[in-house]
Amino acid sequence: MAKSSSRGTEVAADPTLANLGTLDLDTLRSRWLKLTRRPAPRAFRRKFLVRALAYEIQVAEQGGLPAAVKRRLRQLALAAREGRFEETLGTAPLKPGTLLVRVWQGQPHRIMVMADGFAWNGSTYGSLSAIAKKITGTSWNGWAFFGLTRSDGRNKNAAKPAASESTDA
């Protein structure tokens, strides 16, 4: 039986993928061993093993991630394990004492970076997103709202990073 993909082409439905959810843990572990040539991690419980095995079957049939993507994922995992979250998130650290200013609907908002969060209007918040939500009434990525990350251009309300001074005449 075939089904249509999102691109309109016919894709063969893999019966092994469809049936994984009906298999017991021992059978799943056996299939994992046969496919990967190594025992399934003991920490993988049935529900997670079904998902991991489905992924491995698809990798075997269609190929996996490119080497460059795998390398970057390993770098990010290492950075997170070592507590280098700025590198993981792709953001620069904000030092306590830094003042962030954002004008929203004609009103300036000043946020002070503290050692334990962000101070705004006499209260301390754990994240910039919480402050952005208080200001706008909607959920925001705080880093984007305050212009600390590059906007992809789709969100016209995101703050633009501060422009550097130009020496052009």
QUIDAFEN-V292411 format. One record per backbone hydrogen bond with DSSP energy under -0.5 kcal/mol. NH is the residue of the N-H (numbers start at 1). CO is the residue of the C=O. Records with the same first field share a line. If there is no record, write none. Layout:
# QUIDAFEN-V292411
NH = CO ; CO
This chain:
# QUIDAFEN-V292411
3 = 11
5 = 9
8 = 5
11 = 3
13 = 1
15 = 13
18 = 14
19 = 15
20 = 16 ; 17
22 = 19
23 = 20
28 = 24
29 = 25
30 = 26
31 = 27
32 = 28
33 = 29
34 = 30
35 = 31
36 = 32
37 = 33
44 = 41
45 = 43
49 = 45
50 = 46
51 = 47
52 = 48
53 = 49
54 = 50
55 = 51
56 = 52
57 = 53
58 = 54
59 = 55
60 = 56
61 = 57
62 = 58
63 = 59
69 = 66
70 = 66
71 = 67
72 = 68
73 = 69
74 = 70
75 = 71
76 = 72
77 = 73
78 = 74
79 = 75
80 = 76
81 = 77
82 = 78
83 = 80
84 = 79
85 = 83
88 = 84
89 = 85
90 = 86
91 = 86
95 = 93
97 = 113
98 = 95
100 = 98 ; 111
102 = 109
104 = 102 ; 107
107 = 104
108 = 106
109 = 102
111 = 100 ; 109
112 = 119
113 = 98 ; 111
114 = 117
117 = 114
118 = 125
119 = 112
120 = 123
123 = 120
125 = 118
131 = 127
132 = 128
133 = 129
134 = 130
135 = 131
136 = 132
137 = 133
142 = 140
145 = 141
146 = 142
147 = 144
148 = 143
149 = 143
156 = 154
158 = 155
159 = 144
